[in-house]
Amino acid sequence: MTFKELEIVAPIQKALDSKGYTTPTPIQEQAIPILLKGNDLLGCAQTGTGKTAAFAIPIIQQLFNSSNTQKRPKRIKALIVTPTRELAIQIADNFAEYSKNTHLKNTVIFGGVKQASQVGRLKQGVDILIATPGRLLDLINQNLLSLRYIEHFVLDEADQMLDMGFINDIKKILRLLPERRQSLFFSATMPQNIKELSQTILHNHQTVTIKPKQATAEKVGQSIYFVKKSDKTNLLIDIINQNSKLTTIVFSRTKHGADKVVKKLAQAGIKSAAIHGNKSQNARQRALGAFKNGELNILIATDIAARGIDVSDLAMVINFDLPNVPETYVHRIGRTGRADASGNAISFCDVEERAYLRDIEKLINQKIPVIEGHDFVDDSKESFEKKGPSKQKQQARRKGNANKGKPKNRRRNPKS
Ligand code: AMP
């Protein structure tokens, strides 16, 4: 399958060629024809699958085909709502790249920075708007933008939106959209509340599901280090020192934890930066910029700040803390092993995180290999009890049980 076979118009095709995209990813192959026909779509897929292009290309193509270049002023005809600022910026960058050979204009609005330059760009006229919910409603309330002419609406990362408490904002936005529109709804997971929300947005939709397994198991090498909480930083320093050239995102469960890791790494002479919700938008953009252009190899992130960040050639993901929601593990390790690259995902697991590990292994339906014999192995009694006996001990125990009550010299059936 090629993009030509998907009947992509020449200006977009040219932009894709210059990006070096030769073949559509599975979600693109499935979603693009549905969307070009004007249908609604429920996409169950996470970032890293090529989902942005899967919705951006058909939206650009439909606007390109229907647009009248003479019409002034421009009206906002496509709206993409996404939970985080970083993701919004990234989606806008993708739209700009794929539409660079058309006359279509896009812009991005998000909170945490002054609104003046965003309003200025809106006033110049845009066709496509990418927004986080808060700033979008804020500017609507100030009568600085209207959703009256929206023809294409995308709700991206719906599960994350709900986790972040955006449900009321989403409901408000939905009430402002025209009835007649194409709606796209993307979520990495589909619990009941997400399904219900999708039903209020979509009409006669088609569904495309790209299983997280494709994005994880096949391309990402995963491993677990059992380690005491107090040894995690030293283990991290060890691993980074052995792989200092690799672009690495280290995930921390808390903002405070992320800052602490940056400090400890600095004491060990390792340069890193944290991105999380307590950092100013400018600080986050600076850190991300330095990371993307290779000045900085190590980024310490919380889940919300990192979700959806697309850094090409991200070689390693380290889970300094295991997430308590197993799906988050899949999102995190999806930062590496994207499109064509293969990646490495290392997780630290202390005694208290064993239950999280079990949930994760259940979700991904595989056992993550354990790295034995490293300098910081947790071999405390408590750890042993949580982990359970080693394989050899289990076998010895089973043999012992099996032989109970049997004559000592009885020959065992070699096949058993
Ligand atoms: P996304 O899931 O949208 O975050 O995309 C993940 C990564 O895959 C991004 O770096 C995209 O630029 C890249 N990508 C998307 N579609 C393709 C494609 N058809 N071929 C190669 N890379 C792609």
Residues whose N, C-alpha, C, O or C-beta is under 5 A from the ligand:
A	BS01	AMP	Y21 T22 T23 P24 T25 Q46 T47 G48 T49 G50 K51 T52 A53 D310 R338 A339
